[in-house]
Amino acid sequence: MDTLKEMLRNVKPLPVALAAAAILLVVGLSVARCTAVHAPEPVEEGAQQGQSAGTVGTAAASSVELTQEQSDLIASYSAEEQELIDILAANVWTSQRETLTLTFTRDSFSESAGDGQTATRTFAISAVEEETVEETGANGEKSQTTTRTAAILTDAGTYFLKLNQFVSMDGSPDMWSVVSEAFELSDSYVLDEASKELSVPDMDEGFASLIDGRTDVLKQRLSDYCAQFYPTASAMEWSGEASVDWNDHLVSTTFTLDNTAASTVNVTYNTESGEFTIG
């Protein structure tokens, strides 16, 4: 929170309405988690200094260039900032009954409407704050909401962007949303679908007994998680090994992805709460 406040003190003044909205967003910080994914891509040479306005028009008319400040921020991304970019860019986001779509690249985002209208802006992350909140419903059902709040420098100024993830402990698919006043066609979008399906291997009966037979739930959670965080992977291999911590009621195992980095995904199951932790 202090990082975001300090960053805002050093940017150009915002319109009163936008500044008020930014303050409300800071007060409303509520959530976040996850893990890093791709190695940062190199910033293209020749990024121009001086600001370029975002464009609104048809699909054929959107051309924006990075400012020097944006390029410098991108080149110095931390693991947390890179992780946020990877999640945003790996997915398609929709709004207003899927009539609008939002997509991200490493340094820009584009909104599109069915009538051909588009809005494109460059951006770079200046700071990120994370928080996670757990809730228990009236019938004892548990859920977890994770929110990352980022200060982003766009070609139109500095805004807040919030990535929200809702996790139900009953194994239902995670729900995601992204919200920002930097968007022009809609203030908020939800995850449309994971960018790629993942082949998850079978696990033997011995391991299944350790996780209360919930292998189908684990497979779905792994597929959803990796499609969002490791979109280039198409399959994974189970290690065939598991460790049990009887004192803390935890069962742990690992999977290896077939992406270029051969990334390892760690899974922990809490035998008391029935919760899977992945990452």
Secondary structure, 3 states (H helix, E strand, C coil): CHHHHHHHHCCCCCCHHHHHHHHHHHHCCCCCCCCCCCCCCCCCCCCCCCCCCCEEEECCCCCCCCCHHHHHHHHCCCHHHHHHHHHHHCCEEEECCCCEEEEECCCEEEEEECCCEEEEEEEEEEEEEEEEEEEECCCCCEEEEEEEEEEEEECCEEEEEEEEEEEECCCCCCEEEEEECCCCCCCEEEEEECCCCCECCCCCHHHHHHCCCCHHHHHHHHHHHHHHHCCCCCEEEEEEEEEEECCCCEEEEEEEECCCCCCEEEEEEECCCCEEEEC
